[in-house]
Amino acid sequence: MNLGDIKKALLDGGVISASEVGSVYSWENGQIDLVEALEDSTYRVVIKHSENFSTSISGLKFVYGQYGDKVLTNVPVGYASESGVSMCFIGKDG
């Protein structure tokens, strides 16, 4: 799911949440800066787009990469199950 393809999303405090099932794509090219296993058996991935800007995607059932891998907008970074995902854009000051 690309940001433009999400049919139903919730924006709350700067976090976009979507409950759709399917492949999840980065909105911009970058590099995987973090892959973290979460307590609910899902994953969080942080994609670094520049020195000052990153995207955090949480709730992934599967991650298609590891730290340092290149991320392209046309290749999925992970897969979202029924629980959906949350995306947060992070500036250099958090």
C-alpha positions as a Markdown table, in Angstrom:
| # | Residue | x | y | z |
|---|---|---|---|---|
| 1 | Met | 0.0 | 0.0 | 0.0 |
| 2 | Asn | 1.3 | 3.4 | -1.0 |
| 3 | Leu | 0.1 | 6.5 | 0.8 |
| 4 | Gly | -2.0 | 7.4 | -2.3 |
| 5 | Asp | -3.6 | 4.0 | -2.4 |
| 6 | Ile | -4.9 | 3.9 | 1.2 |
| 7 | Lys | -8.7 | 3.9 | 1.1 |
| 8 | Lys | -9.3 | 4.5 | 4.8 |
| 9 | Ala | -6.7 | 6.1 | 7.1 |
| 10 | Leu | -6.7 | 7.9 | 10.4 |
| 11 | Leu | -4.4 | 10.8 | 11.1 |
| 12 | Asp | -3.9 | 11.4 | 14.8 |
| 13 | Gly | -1.1 | 13.5 | 16.2 |
| 14 | Gly | 1.0 | 13.3 | 13.0 |
| 15 | Val | 0.7 | 9.5 | 12.8 |
| 16 | Ile | -1.1 | 7.9 | 9.8 |
| 17 | Ser | -2.8 | 4.6 | 10.6 |
| 18 | Ala | -4.3 | 2.3 | 8.0 |
| 19 | Ser | -6.0 | -1.1 | 8.5 |
| 20 | Glu | -5.6 | -2.4 | 5.0 |
| 21 | Val | -3.9 | -5.8 | 4.3 |
| 22 | Gly | -1.1 | -6.0 | 1.7 |
| 23 | Ser | 2.4 | -5.0 | 0.8 |
| 24 | Val | 3.7 | -1.7 | 2.2 |
| 25 | Tyr | 5.8 | 0.7 | 0.2 |
| 26 | Ser | 8.0 | 3.7 | 1.2 |
| 27 | Trp | 6.8 | 7.0 | -0.1 |
| 28 | Glu | 10.4 | 8.0 | -0.9 |
| 29 | Asn | 13.6 | 6.2 | -1.6 |
| 30 | Gly | 16.0 | 5.7 | 1.3 |
| 31 | Gln | 17.9 | 3.2 | 3.4 |
| 32 | Ile | 16.7 | 0.9 | 6.2 |
| 33 | Asp | 18.1 | 2.5 | 9.4 |
| 34 | Leu | 16.3 | 0.2 | 12.0 |
| 35 | Val | 14.4 | -3.1 | 12.1 |
| 36 | Glu | 12.8 | -3.7 | 15.5 |
| 37 | Ala | 10.7 | -6.6 | 16.7 |
| 38 | Leu | 7.8 | -5.4 | 18.8 |
| 39 | Glu | 6.0 | -7.0 | 21.7 |
| 40 | Asp | 2.9 | -7.8 | 19.6 |
| 41 | Ser | 4.9 | -10.0 | 17.2 |
| 42 | Thr | 5.0 | -7.2 | 14.5 |
| 43 | Tyr | 7.9 | -5.1 | 13.3 |
| 44 | Arg | 8.9 | -1.5 | 13.1 |
| 45 | Val | 11.1 | -0.3 | 10.3 |
| 46 | Val | 12.7 | 3.1 | 10.1 |
| 47 | Ile | 13.7 | 4.3 | 6.7 |
| 48 | Lys | 16.2 | 7.1 | 6.4 |
| 49 | His | 15.6 | 9.4 | 3.4 |
| 50 | Ser | 18.2 | 12.0 | 4.3 |
| 51 | Glu | 20.2 | 13.2 | 7.2 |
| 52 | Asn | 17.2 | 15.2 | 8.4 |
| 53 | Phe | 14.2 | 13.1 | 7.5 |
| 54 | Ser | 13.0 | 9.5 | 8.2 |
| 55 | Thr | 9.8 | 7.4 | 8.1 |
| 56 | Ser | 8.8 | 5.0 | 10.8 |
| 57 | Ile | 6.5 | 2.2 | 9.8 |
| 58 | Ser | 5.1 | 0.1 | 12.7 |
| 59 | Gly | 2.8 | -3.0 | 12.7 |
| 60 | Leu | 4.4 | -4.9 | 9.8 |
| 61 | Lys | 3.8 | -8.7 | 9.9 |
| 62 | Phe | 6.9 | -9.3 | 7.7 |
| 63 | Val | 9.9 | -7.1 | 6.7 |
| 64 | Tyr | 11.5 | -7.5 | 3.3 |
| 65 | Gly | 15.0 | -6.2 | 4.2 |
| 66 | Gln | 17.5 | -5.5 | 6.9 |
| 67 | Tyr | 19.6 | -2.7 | 8.3 |
| 68 | Gly | 21.5 | -0.9 | 5.6 |
| 69 | Asp | 19.4 | -2.2 | 2.7 |
| 70 | Lys | 18.4 | 0.3 | 0.0 |
| 71 | Val | 14.7 | 1.2 | -0.2 |
| 72 | Leu | 12.9 | 2.1 | -3.4 |
| 73 | Thr | 9.4 | 3.4 | -3.8 |
| 74 | Asn | 8.4 | 0.6 | -6.2 |
| 75 | Val | 9.6 | -2.3 | -4.0 |
| 76 | Pro | 7.7 | -3.2 | -0.8 |
| 77 | Val | 9.4 | -2.9 | 2.5 |
| 78 | Gly | 7.0 | -5.2 | 4.3 |
| 79 | Tyr | 3.6 | -6.7 | 4.6 |
| 80 | Ala | 0.6 | -5.5 | 6.7 |
| 81 | Ser | -1.9 | -8.0 | 8.1 |
| 82 | Glu | -5.4 | -7.3 | 9.4 |
| 83 | Ser | -4.0 | -5.3 | 12.3 |
| 84 | Gly | -2.7 | -2.7 | 9.8 |
| 85 | Val | 0.2 | -0.3 | 10.0 |
| 86 | Ser | 1.1 | 3.1 | 11.3 |
| 87 | Met | 3.4 | 5.6 | 9.6 |
| 88 | Cys | 5.1 | 8.5 | 11.2 |
| 89 | Phe | 7.4 | 11.0 | 9.5 |
| 90 | Ile | 10.4 | 12.1 | 11.6 |
| 91 | Gly | 12.4 | 15.3 | 11.3 |
| 92 | Lys | 16.0 | 15.7 | 12.5 |
| 93 | Asp | 14.6 | 16.9 | 15.9 |
| 94 | Gly | 12.3 | 13.9 | 16.3 |
